[in-house]
Amino acid sequence: MHQVHGGILLPAVVSANKHAHLAGMSKGQPKSPWQDRKDDKMKLFETLKTAAANHALYRRTRDEIARMPRDVALDLGIFPEDADRIAWAAIYGK
């Protein structure tokens, strides 16, 4: 309790704790201290899953280009020797 001007007692400590608790709440539920770690692990898992899927797609694309018959590749303006570069640009956009 905190005494203010005029001798009125106010529950300052309770009020401060209540506001600190409410600031950490989302959608009415208190946030678990472990939730950030769970979120980080899920983000890492999703990143790794996406990277693996992209790499598999890159390998398939690279192999398709490399195995393409030379006359078909040349008609399309593709050189099978550039399969790595072409597949990388197609999948990763760089």
HELIX and SHEET records of a PDB file:
HELIX    1   1 ALA A   12  ALA A   23  1                                  12    
HELIX    2   2 GLN A   35  ARG A   67  1                                  33    
HELIX    3   3 ARG A   70  ASP A   75  1                                   6    
HELIX    4   4 PRO A   80  ASP A   82  5                                   3    
HELIX    5   5 ALA A   83  TYR A   92  1                                  10    
SHEET    1   A 2 HIS A   2  GLN A   3  0                                        
SHEET    2   A 2 LEU A   9  LEU A  10 -1                                        
SHEET    1   B 2 MET A  25  SER A  26  0                                        
SHEET    2   B 2 GLN A  29  PRO A  30 -1                                        
END                                                                             
